[in-house]
Amino acid sequence: MEVTKVLDAKGLACPMPIVKTKKAINELEAGQILEIHTTDKGAKNDLAAWAKSGGHELLNHEEEGSVLKFWIKKG
């Protein structure tokens, strides 16, 4: 998987990870991949729902300790 951009949203509380993700994805071309790192536990549901509603694809997510990582492909 070729990541185009990495967004560090660690330490930010809802809704800031979504706000930052939206801004970052707007800078990408369709088909490019954004990797997001966050510590907000609510981001798991929020990012999945946001990606779907925006026509983007949540490719994968995983937890590394307290950090949640997401990969979203721009639609």
Residue pairs with C-beta under 8 A, 6 or more apart in sequence:
1 33
1 59
1 60
1 71
2 33
3 33
3 34
3 35
3 71
4 28
4 32
4 33
4 34
5 24
5 27
5 28
5 32
5 33
5 34
5 35
6 34
6 35
6 36
6 37
7 20
7 21
7 24
7 34
7 35
7 36
7 37
8 37
9 16
9 17
9 20
9 21
9 36
9 37
9 38
9 40
9 43
10 37
10 38
10 39
10 67
11 39
12 20
12 38
12 39
12 40
13 40
14 40
14 42
14 43
14 46
15 46
16 40
17 36
17 38
17 40
17 43
17 46
17 47
18 43
18 46
18 47
18 50
21 34
21 36
21 47
21 50
21 72
22 50
22 54
24 34
24 36
25 34
25 54
25 56
25 72
25 74
28 34
28 74
29 74
30 74
30 75
31 73
31 74
32 73
32 74
33 59
33 71
33 72
33 73
33 74
34 71
34 72
34 73
34 74
35 69
35 70
35 71
36 43
36 47
36 69
36 70
36 71
36 72
37 67
37 68
37 69
38 67
38 68
38 70
39 66
39 67
39 68
40 46
40 68
41 68
43 68
43 70
44 61
44 68
47 58
47 61
47 70
47 72
48 58
48 61
50 56
51 57
51 58
51 72
52 58
54 75
55 75
56 72
56 73
56 74
56 75
57 72
57 73
57 75
58 70
58 71
58 72
59 71
59 72
59 73
60 70
60 71
61 68
61 69
61 70
61 71
62 68
62 69
63 69
